[in-house]
Amino acid sequence: MTRHSPQFLAARGSNMSLRSLALEQSMASRLPSSADSIFKRIVDANDIKPEDFTKPYCDFMTGYPTVFHATEYFKETLTKAGYTELPSRDDWAGKLEPGGKYFVTRNGSSIIAFAIGKAYKPGNGVAMVAGHIDALTARLKPVSTKPVANGYVQLGVAPYASALNETWWDRDLSIGGRVIVRDPDTGKTTVKLAKLDWPIARIPTLAPHFGLAMTGHNNKETEAVPIIGLDNSDLFPASGDAATTTAAPLGGAGSFASTQPPKLVKLIAGELGIADYSTILNWELELYDSQPATVGGLDKEFIFAGRIDDKLCSWAAFMALLHAKADDGEGVIKLVALFDDEEIGSLLRQGARGNFLPITIERAVEALSASSSGTPFGPGIIGQTYARSFLVSSDVTHAAHPNFTQTNLAGHSPRLNVGVALCVDGSAHMTTDSVSMAILDRVASLSGCVNQRHMIRNDSRSGGTVGPMLSSAMGVKAADVGIPQLSMHSVRATTGSLDPGLGLKFYKGFLDNWEKVDKEWHA
C-alpha cells in the first residue's frame, strides 16, 4: 500500500502555476486527430503529463454532447487507432487473434473495446474498466408538440434521471440525438446523428415579485416546460404566420413529423439534408447544456462543463486503453466497456445489467479458443477466465466540498487534481474490499499515481455504480474507482483540469500492470 506524506501532496499543489503554464501551451494547438500519432509516444504510465489531456477532454465534452455522439466519437477514434469492429450479428470465428484490437457496440449508445495480448492463451484473464456515458438530460416526448401559450412555442420533454432540476432553469439548452430515416427509393432504414450547435431551448423561471417560489414546488410537467420560439399569429391573423398554422402537417397526416413542432422538424431535416419530412420515422432527441467545456480558476486548475458525470471517467479509461502497452510477452485481454442507462438503473439491454459485457468476453474467448489447438471452449475456460480477471468499476465520485464541510468525512473526501479515489461503501453499493484496494494501491505504486479514499458519512445516502451488477454476474474481483467532481447531478459541474489526465494515468497503469500484480498474488 503506497502512502504519500502531506509534504508530497502540498508540493503537488504548489506546482499548479507551472502546470498552468504547461496547460496554456498545450491548449494553444489541438492534439493530432490520428490516435496512432500521439499514443505511441507514451510507453509507461509514469511518463504521462496530465496537463496534455485537458484540452482534448474539453473538446470531447463540447463536441459530443449526447450518448449517441459520444459512442460515435469512440468508434471513429478506435477505427483510426487500428481497431476492428465486430458486428454482433456476425460469427466471430476466425476473426480474432492474439495481438488483435477490436470493438463492438450495442444500440448505438454502449461500446466495448478490447486489445488481446500477443501471448494470449485461452483461460487467461481480462483487465477490465467499466463506466457509463449516459448523463442526466430531458428527452423529447413521442409527441413533443404543445399548444402555443401566450405566443410561446413550447416543447414537450420528459426528464431522464433527475434532470429538469433547478440547475437546468434559465440555462442555454440545445437539442441533439439520433434520427431514424427511411430511404424512399430503397426502403432501407438508417440512423443519423443530429446536433444543433446553438441554444434552442430555455426553461424560464418566475420572478420573485409574484411571491410564488419555484424551488421545491414546481411541477415538472406544467411549470418546467422549455420555450423554443415565438408564434404571435393569433394577434395578427392576416400574417404569414397564420397561414403556416393552418397548413397541412409536415410529412402528411399521421406521420411522425406531424407530431413534432414544425420549425424543429425543419431545422433537424436541414441539418441532415432531408427534403421529404415523411421519411423521418422517429427520433430520440434530448436537451443539453450548450455552453462549451472550459478551464477556469486563478491558475486554470478547474474544468467547468456539463455532463461530467460520467463522460469524465469514461473518456479517461477509453484513452488509457488506446495508450496501453502492447508488449510481446503480455497474455491478458485489456478491455474498456462504456454503458448507457446507468443513471436510470442499467436495466435495459444496453445497460450494465444486460448481458453485453459477459457475452462479449465469452464470444471473444470462444473465437480465440477455436483457433487454439487443444483448448476446447466451455464453462471451464470461461470460469478460468473470470477467476483470473479484475474489474475496475469507474464512475465519478464526490469531491470534498468547501461550503458544506459537514458533508465531508475526514480522511475519505478526495480533492481535485490529486488522483483517483478508491470508493468504499459499508452496504456494498461499491465493490471495493481490502483485497481489491491492496491490488489497486500496488497498481498506483507501479504507475506513479496517488490513490485517494472516498466514503460517505453514515447519515448520507450512497449512490450506485455498474460495479456490483457486473462483478456479481461474472464473479470477478472488482473495485470501484472514481475521479472527484463538485456539483454532481447539476446541469454543469466542476472537476480538476489535471483530473482527466490523472485518471488516464491510473487506468493505463491498471491495464498495463494487472498481469504483473496478479502474478504477485498467484505465482
C-alpha positions as CSV (number, residue, x, y, z in Angstrom):
1,M,0.0,0.0,0.0
2,T,1.5,3.3,-1.1
3,R,1.2,6.2,1.3
4,H,2.2,9.8,0.5
5,S,3.1,12.4,3.1
6,P,1.3,15.7,3.5
7,Q,4.5,17.4,2.2
8,F,4.3,15.4,-1.0
9,L,0.7,16.5,-1.6
10,A,1.5,20.1,-0.7
11,A,4.3,20.1,-3.2
12,R,2.0,18.8,-5.8
13,G,-0.4,21.6,-5.2
14,S,2.3,24.3,-5.2
15,N,3.3,23.2,-8.7
16,M,-0.1,24.3,-10.1
17,S,1.3,27.5,-11.5
18,L,3.9,25.7,-13.5
19,R,1.3,23.2,-14.6
20,S,-1.0,26.1,-15.6
21,L,1.8,27.4,-17.9
22,A,2.1,24.0,-19.5
23,L,-1.6,23.8,-19.8
24,E,-1.8,27.1,-21.7
25,Q,0.9,25.9,-24.0
26,S,-0.9,22.6,-24.6
27,M,-4.2,24.4,-25.3
28,A,-2.6,26.6,-28.0
29,S,-3.0,23.8,-30.5
30,R,-5.1,20.7,-30.6
31,L,-3.5,17.3,-30.3
32,P,-3.3,15.4,-33.6
33,S,-6.6,13.8,-34.6
34,S,-4.9,10.5,-35.5
35,A,-4.8,8.2,-32.5
36,D,-1.7,6.4,-33.5
37,S,0.3,9.6,-33.9
38,I,0.0,10.5,-30.2
39,F,-0.4,7.2,-28.5
40,K,2.9,5.5,-29.5
41,R,4.9,8.2,-27.7
42,I,3.8,7.2,-24.2
43,V,5.3,3.9,-23.2
44,D,4.9,4.0,-19.4
45,A,2.2,5.5,-17.2
46,N,4.9,7.4,-15.3
47,D,5.7,9.3,-18.5
48,I,2.1,10.7,-18.8
49,K,1.8,14.5,-18.3
50,P,-1.8,15.1,-17.1
51,E,-1.9,18.6,-18.4
52,D,-1.6,17.4,-22.0
53,F,-5.1,15.9,-21.8
54,T,-7.1,18.9,-20.6
55,K,-7.9,20.4,-23.9
56,P,-8.6,17.1,-25.7
57,Y,-11.1,16.3,-22.9
58,C,-12.8,19.7,-23.1
59,D,-13.0,19.3,-26.9
60,F,-14.7,15.9,-26.5
61,M,-17.1,17.3,-23.9
62,T,-18.2,20.2,-26.1
63,G,-18.3,18.3,-29.4
64,Y,-20.1,15.1,-28.4
65,P,-22.9,16.0,-26.0
66,T,-25.3,13.1,-26.3
67,V,-24.7,9.4,-25.6
68,F,-25.1,8.7,-29.3
69,H,-22.5,11.3,-30.3
70,A,-20.1,10.0,-27.6
71,T,-20.4,6.4,-28.9
72,E,-19.7,7.6,-32.4
73,Y,-16.7,9.5,-31.2
74,F,-15.3,6.4,-29.6
75,K,-16.0,4.3,-32.7
76,E,-14.2,6.8,-35.0
77,T,-11.2,7.1,-32.7
78,L,-10.9,3.4,-32.3
79,T,-11.0,2.9,-36.1
80,K,-8.2,5.5,-36.5
81,A,-6.2,3.6,-33.9
82,G,-6.4,0.3,-35.8
83,Y,-9.3,-1.4,-34.0
84,T,-11.7,-3.6,-36.0
85,E,-15.4,-3.5,-35.5
86,L,-17.1,-6.8,-34.7
87,P,-20.8,-6.7,-35.6
88,S,-22.9,-8.5,-33.0
89,R,-24.9,-10.3,-35.7
90,D,-21.9,-11.8,-37.3
91,D,-20.0,-15.0,-36.5
92,W,-16.7,-14.1,-34.8
93,A,-15.0,-17.4,-35.5
94,G,-11.7,-16.9,-37.3
95,K,-11.8,-13.1,-36.9
96,L,-9.9,-12.7,-33.6
97,E,-6.3,-13.4,-32.9
98,P,-3.7,-12.6,-30.2
99,G,-2.4,-9.1,-30.8
100,G,-5.7,-8.0,-32.4
101,K,-7.7,-5.0,-31.4
102,Y,-11.5,-4.9,-31.6
103,F,-14.7,-3.2,-30.6
104,V,-18.4,-3.9,-30.6
105,T,-21.4,-1.6,-30.0
106,R,-25.0,-2.1,-28.8
107,N,-27.9,0.2,-29.5
108,G,-25.5,2.9,-30.7
109,S,-25.2,4.0,-27.1
110,S,-22.9,1.4,-25.5
111,I,-19.5,0.3,-26.6
112,I,-16.8,-2.3,-25.6
113,A,-13.3,-2.2,-26.9
114,F,-10.5,-4.7,-26.2
115,A,-6.9,-5.4,-27.1
116,I,-5.8,-9.1,-27.0
117,G,-2.3,-9.7,-25.6
118,K,0.2,-11.1,-28.2
119,A,0.9,-14.0,-25.8
120,Y,-2.7,-14.7,-25.0
121,K,-3.9,-18.3,-24.3
122,P,-7.5,-19.3,-23.7
123,G,-8.2,-19.1,-20.0
124,N,-6.0,-16.0,-19.4
125,G,-7.7,-13.1,-17.6
126,V,-9.2,-9.8,-18.7
127,A,-8.2,-6.5,-17.2
128,M,-11.5,-4.5,-17.4
129,V,-12.5,-0.9,-16.8
130,A,-16.3,-0.3,-17.0
131,G,-18.1,3.0,-16.8
132,H,-21.1,4.8,-18.3
133,I,-21.6,7.6,-20.9
134,D,-25.2,8.5,-20.3
135,A,-25.9,11.7,-18.4
136,L,-28.9,13.5,-16.9
137,T,-31.0,15.0,-19.6
138,A,-34.5,15.7,-20.7
139,R,-35.7,13.8,-23.8
140,L,-38.4,14.9,-26.2
141,K,-41.7,13.1,-25.7
142,P,-43.1,10.9,-28.6
143,V,-45.5,13.7,-29.3
144,S,-43.5,16.8,-28.4
145,T,-45.8,19.5,-29.9
146,K,-47.6,21.6,-27.3
147,P,-50.2,24.3,-27.8
148,V,-48.8,27.8,-28.2
149,A,-49.1,29.5,-24.8
150,N,-49.2,33.3,-24.9
151,G,-47.1,33.4,-28.0
152,Y,-44.5,30.9,-26.9
153,V,-43.8,27.8,-28.8
154,Q,-43.1,25.1,-26.1
155,L,-41.6,21.7,-26.2
156,G,-42.9,18.5,-24.5
157,V,-40.0,16.8,-22.7
158,A,-39.6,14.2,-20.1
159,P,-36.7,14.1,-17.5
160,Y,-34.1,11.3,-17.8
161,A,-33.0,10.5,-14.3
162,S,-33.2,13.7,-12.2
163,A,-32.9,16.3,-14.9
164,L,-35.1,19.4,-15.1
165,N,-34.0,20.2,-11.6
166,E,-33.3,23.8,-10.5
167,T,-29.8,23.8,-12.1
168,W,-31.5,23.4,-15.6
169,W,-33.6,26.6,-15.3
170,D,-32.5,29.7,-17.2
171,R,-29.7,27.7,-19.0
172,D,-28.8,27.9,-22.6
173,L,-30.0,24.5,-23.9
174,S,-29.7,22.9,-27.3
175,I,-31.0,19.7,-28.9
176,G,-29.3,16.7,-30.3
177,G,-29.6,12.9,-30.6
178,R,-30.4,10.3,-33.2
179,V,-32.9,10.3,-36.0
180,I,-34.4,7.3,-37.8
181,V,-34.7,7.8,-41.5
182,R,-36.1,5.6,-44.3
183,D,-34.8,5.9,-47.9
184,P,-37.9,6.3,-50.1
185,D,-36.2,4.6,-53.0
186,T,-34.7,1.6,-51.4
187,G,-36.8,1.3,-48.2
188,K,-33.5,1.0,-46.2
189,T,-33.7,2.4,-42.7
190,T,-30.7,4.2,-41.3
191,V,-29.7,6.2,-38.2
192,K,-28.4,9.7,-38.5
193,L,-27.0,11.9,-35.7
194,A,-28.2,15.4,-35.3
195,K,-26.9,18.3,-33.2
196,L,-28.0,21.9,-33.2
197,D,-24.9,23.9,-32.1
198,W,-26.7,27.0,-30.7
199,P,-29.1,27.5,-27.8
200,I,-32.6,26.4,-28.9
201,A,-34.5,26.0,-25.6
202,R,-34.8,27.6,-22.2
203,I,-36.8,26.9,-19.1
204,P,-37.8,30.3,-17.8
205,T,-38.1,30.9,-14.1
206,L,-40.8,33.0,-12.4
207,A,-39.6,36.3,-11.0
208,P,-39.7,36.5,-7.2
209,H,-42.0,39.6,-7.4
210,F,-45.0,37.2,-7.8
211,G,-44.5,35.6,-4.4
212,L,-44.6,32.1,-5.9
213,A,-41.4,30.2,-5.1
214,M,-40.4,27.8,-7.9
215,T,-37.7,26.0,-5.9
216,G,-39.1,22.9,-4.3
217,H,-42.6,23.5,-5.5
218,N,-42.5,23.5,-9.3
219,N,-44.5,20.9,-11.3
220,K,-42.1,19.4,-13.9
221,E,-45.0,18.7,-16.3
222,T,-46.5,22.2,-16.3
223,E,-44.0,24.6,-14.8
224,A,-40.7,23.4,-16.2
225,V,-41.6,23.4,-19.9
226,P,-38.9,24.7,-22.3
227,I,-39.7,27.5,-24.7
228,I,-38.1,27.2,-28.2
229,G,-39.7,30.0,-30.2
230,L,-42.4,32.6,-30.7
231,D,-45.7,32.4,-32.5
232,N,-47.9,35.5,-32.3
233,S,-50.1,34.6,-35.2
234,D,-53.2,34.8,-33.0
235,L,-52.6,38.6,-32.7
236,F,-52.1,39.0,-36.5
237,P,-54.5,36.6,-38.3
238,A,-53.7,38.1,-41.7
239,S,-49.9,37.4,-41.3
240,G,-47.9,34.7,-43.0
241,D,-47.6,33.0,-39.6
242,A,-51.3,32.4,-39.5
243,A,-51.1,30.6,-42.8
244,T,-48.4,28.3,-41.5
245,T,-50.5,27.3,-38.5
246,T,-53.4,26.2,-40.7
247,A,-51.2,24.5,-43.4
248,A,-51.1,20.7,-43.8
249,P,-48.9,19.0,-41.2
250,L,-45.3,18.3,-42.1
251,G,-44.8,14.8,-43.5
252,G,-48.6,14.4,-44.0
253,A,-51.3,13.4,-41.6
254,G,-50.4,10.5,-39.3
255,S,-46.6,10.9,-39.9
256,F,-44.1,11.2,-37.1
257,A,-43.1,14.7,-38.3
258,S,-46.7,15.8,-37.8
259,T,-46.4,15.1,-34.0
260,Q,-43.4,17.4,-33.6
261,P,-43.0,21.2,-33.7
262,P,-42.9,22.1,-37.4
263,K,-39.9,24.5,-37.1
264,L,-37.9,22.0,-35.2
265,V,-38.6,19.3,-37.8
266,K,-37.4,21.7,-40.5
267,L,-34.2,22.5,-38.5
268,I,-33.4,18.9,-37.9
269,A,-34.2,17.9,-41.5
270,G,-32.0,20.8,-42.7
271,E,-29.1,19.6,-40.6
272,L,-29.3,16.1,-42.1
273,G,-30.1,17.1,-45.6
274,I,-33.6,15.6,-45.6
275,A,-36.1,17.0,-48.1
276,D,-39.0,14.7,-47.5
277,Y,-40.2,15.0,-43.9
278,S,-42.3,11.8,-44.2
279,T,-39.0,9.8,-44.3
280,I,-38.3,10.7,-40.7
281,L,-39.7,7.6,-38.9
282,N,-38.8,8.6,-35.3
283,W,-36.1,10.3,-33.2
284,E,-34.5,10.3,-29.8
285,L,-33.6,13.9,-29.2
286,E,-32.6,15.5,-25.9
287,L,-31.8,18.8,-24.3
288,Y,-28.2,19.5,-23.4
289,D,-26.3,22.5,-21.9
290,S,-24.8,24.2,-24.9
291,Q,-22.1,26.2,-23.1
292,P,-18.6,24.8,-24.1
293,A,-16.5,23.0,-21.6
294,T,-13.8,25.4,-20.4
295,V,-10.9,25.7,-17.9
296,G,-11.2,28.2,-15.0
297,G,-9.7,29.3,-11.8
298,L,-6.8,31.5,-11.0
299,D,-4.3,29.0,-12.3
300,K,-6.8,27.3,-14.7
301,E,-6.9,24.5,-12.3
302,F,-10.6,23.7,-12.9
303,I,-12.7,22.3,-15.7
304,F,-16.3,23.6,-15.9
305,A,-18.6,21.5,-18.1
306,G,-21.9,19.8,-18.5
307,R,-22.2,16.0,-18.4
308,I,-19.0,15.4,-16.4
309,D,-21.0,12.5,-14.8
310,D,-19.8,10.4,-16.4
311,K,-18.0,11.3,-19.5
312,L,-15.0,12.0,-17.3
313,C,-14.0,8.6,-16.1
314,S,-15.3,7.0,-19.4
315,W,-13.1,9.3,-21.6
316,A,-10.1,8.8,-19.3
317,A,-10.5,5.0,-19.4
318,F,-11.0,4.9,-23.1
319,M,-7.9,6.9,-23.7
320,A,-6.0,4.7,-21.3
321,L,-6.8,1.7,-23.5
322,L,-5.5,3.5,-26.6
323,H,-2.3,4.3,-24.7
324,A,-1.9,0.8,-23.2
325,K,1.2,-1.2,-23.9
326,A,1.3,-4.0,-26.4
327,D,4.4,-5.9,-25.4
328,D,5.1,-9.3,-26.9
329,G,5.0,-11.1,-23.6
330,E,1.6,-9.8,-22.5
331,G,-1.1,-12.5,-22.2
332,V,-4.2,-10.8,-20.9
333,I,-7.1,-9.0,-22.7
334,K,-7.3,-5.3,-21.9
335,L,-10.9,-4.1,-22.1
336,V,-12.9,-0.9,-21.6
337,A,-16.8,-1.1,-21.5
338,L,-18.8,2.1,-21.6
339,F,-22.6,1.6,-20.9
340,D,-25.8,3.5,-21.4
341,D,-28.6,3.8,-18.8
342,E,-26.6,3.8,-15.6
343,E,-28.4,6.9,-14.4
344,I,-31.8,5.0,-14.5
345,G,-30.7,1.7,-13.1
346,S,-28.9,0.0,-16.0
347,L,-31.9,-2.3,-16.7
348,L,-32.1,-2.0,-20.5
349,R,-30.1,-4.2,-22.9
350,Q,-27.5,-1.5,-23.4
351,G,-27.1,-1.1,-19.7
352,A,-24.7,-2.9,-17.4
353,R,-27.4,-5.2,-16.1
354,G,-27.8,-6.6,-19.6
355,N,-25.5,-9.3,-20.9
356,F,-23.4,-7.1,-23.1
357,L,-20.1,-7.4,-21.2
358,P,-20.2,-11.1,-20.3
359,I,-21.4,-12.2,-23.7
360,T,-18.7,-10.1,-25.4
361,I,-16.0,-11.7,-23.3
362,E,-17.4,-15.2,-23.8
363,R,-17.7,-14.8,-27.6
364,A,-14.2,-13.5,-27.8
365,V,-12.8,-16.4,-25.7
366,E,-14.8,-18.8,-27.8
367,A,-13.4,-17.4,-31.1
368,L,-9.9,-17.4,-29.7
369,S,-10.3,-21.0,-28.3
370,A,-11.4,-22.2,-31.8
371,S,-8.1,-21.1,-33.3
372,S,-6.1,-22.5,-30.5
373,S,-5.3,-26.2,-30.8
374,G,-6.2,-28.5,-27.9
375,T,-8.2,-25.9,-26.0
376,P,-11.9,-26.8,-26.2
377,F,-14.3,-23.9,-25.3
378,G,-16.7,-24.4,-22.5
379,P,-17.7,-23.4,-18.9
380,G,-14.2,-24.4,-17.7
381,I,-12.4,-21.9,-19.9
382,I,-14.9,-19.2,-19.1
383,G,-14.7,-19.9,-15.3
384,Q,-10.9,-19.8,-15.6
385,T,-11.0,-16.5,-17.5
386,Y,-13.2,-14.8,-14.9
387,A,-11.1,-16.2,-12.0
388,R,-8.0,-14.5,-13.5
389,S,-9.8,-11.2,-14.3
390,F,-10.3,-7.9,-12.5
391,L,-12.9,-5.2,-12.9
392,V,-12.3,-1.5,-12.2
393,S,-15.8,0.0,-12.0
394,S,-15.2,3.6,-12.8
395,D,-17.6,6.4,-12.0
396,V,-17.2,10.0,-10.8
397,T,-17.2,10.5,-7.0
398,H,-17.9,13.4,-4.7
399,A,-15.0,15.8,-4.1
400,A,-14.6,17.4,-0.7
401,H,-17.0,20.4,-0.6
402,P,-15.7,23.8,0.6
403,N,-19.1,25.2,1.6
404,F,-20.7,22.2,3.1
405,T,-17.9,20.8,5.2
406,Q,-20.4,18.9,7.3
407,T,-20.9,16.5,4.4
408,N,-17.2,15.6,4.2
409,L,-15.9,12.6,6.1
410,A,-12.4,13.0,7.5
411,G,-9.9,11.0,5.5
412,H,-12.5,9.9,3.0
413,S,-13.3,13.1,1.0
414,P,-11.0,13.3,-2.1
415,R,-9.6,16.5,-3.5
416,L,-9.3,17.7,-7.1
417,N,-6.1,17.4,-9.1
418,V,-4.6,14.7,-6.8
419,G,-5.7,11.4,-8.2
420,V,-8.5,8.9,-8.4
421,A,-10.3,7.8,-5.3
422,L,-11.0,4.2,-4.2
423,C,-14.6,4.1,-3.2
424,V,-15.9,2.1,-0.3
425,D,-19.5,1.6,0.9
426,G,-20.5,-0.4,4.0
427,S,-23.7,-1.7,2.4
428,A,-21.8,-3.0,-0.7
429,H,-23.2,-0.3,-3.1
430,M,-19.5,-0.3,-4.1
431,T,-17.4,-3.4,-4.9
432,T,-14.2,-2.3,-3.2
433,D,-12.8,-4.6,-0.4
434,S,-9.4,-5.0,1.3
435,V,-8.0,-7.2,-1.4
436,S,-9.0,-5.0,-4.3
437,M,-7.8,-1.9,-2.5
438,A,-4.4,-3.5,-1.9
439,I,-4.3,-4.5,-5.6
440,L,-5.1,-1.0,-6.9
441,D,-2.7,0.6,-4.4
442,R,0.0,-1.7,-5.9
443,V,-1.0,-0.5,-9.4
444,A,-0.6,3.1,-8.2
445,S,2.8,2.5,-6.8
446,L,3.9,1.0,-10.1
447,S,2.4,3.8,-12.1
448,G,3.4,6.9,-10.1
449,C,-0.2,7.6,-9.1
450,V,-1.7,8.9,-5.9
451,N,-4.8,6.9,-4.7
452,Q,-7.3,8.8,-2.5
453,R,-10.2,7.3,-0.5
454,H,-13.9,8.1,-0.7
455,M,-16.7,7.0,1.7
456,I,-19.9,8.8,2.6
457,R,-21.0,9.6,6.1
458,N,-23.3,7.2,7.9
459,D,-26.1,9.8,7.7
460,S,-25.8,10.3,4.0
461,R,-27.3,8.3,1.0
462,S,-24.9,6.4,-1.2
463,G,-25.1,6.3,-4.9
464,G,-24.6,3.3,-7.1
465,T,-22.3,2.2,-9.9
466,V,-22.1,-0.6,-12.5
467,G,-19.6,-2.5,-10.3
468,P,-21.9,-4.7,-8.1
469,M,-24.0,-5.9,-11.0
470,L,-21.1,-6.7,-13.3
471,S,-18.9,-8.3,-10.7
472,S,-21.7,-10.5,-9.4
473,A,-22.7,-11.5,-12.9
474,M,-19.2,-12.7,-13.8
475,G,-17.7,-13.5,-10.4
476,V,-14.7,-11.3,-11.0
477,K,-12.6,-9.5,-8.4
478,A,-13.5,-5.8,-8.5
479,A,-13.1,-2.3,-7.1
480,D,-14.9,1.0,-7.5
481,V,-12.8,3.9,-8.6
482,G,-13.9,7.5,-9.1
483,I,-12.5,10.8,-10.3
484,P,-13.7,13.5,-7.9
485,Q,-16.1,16.3,-9.0
486,L,-18.2,19.0,-7.5
487,S,-21.9,19.7,-8.2
488,M,-22.8,16.1,-9.2
489,H,-26.1,15.9,-11.0
490,S,-26.1,19.6,-11.8
491,V,-26.5,20.7,-15.4
492,R,-22.9,22.0,-15.1
493,A,-20.3,20.6,-12.8
494,T,-16.6,21.1,-11.8
495,T,-13.5,18.8,-11.8
496,G,-9.8,19.5,-11.8
497,S,-8.0,20.4,-15.0
498,L,-5.5,17.7,-14.3
499,D,-8.0,15.1,-13.4
500,P,-8.8,13.7,-16.9
501,G,-5.0,13.1,-17.3
502,L,-4.6,11.7,-13.8
503,G,-7.5,9.3,-14.4
504,L,-5.9,8.2,-17.7
505,K,-2.6,7.7,-16.0
506,F,-4.2,5.4,-13.3
507,Y,-6.3,3.4,-15.8
508,K,-3.3,2.9,-18.1
509,G,-1.3,1.8,-15.1
510,F,-4.0,-0.8,-14.2
511,L,-4.3,-2.1,-17.8
512,D,-0.5,-2.4,-18.1
513,N,0.2,-3.9,-14.7
514,W,-2.7,-6.2,-13.9
515,E,-1.0,-9.3,-15.2
516,K,2.1,-8.5,-13.2
517,V,0.2,-7.7,-10.0
518,D,-2.0,-10.8,-10.3
519,K,1.2,-13.0,-10.5
520,E,2.3,-11.4,-7.2
521,W,-0.8,-12.9,-5.6
522,H,-0.9,-16.1,-7.6
523,A,2.6,-17.1,-8.7
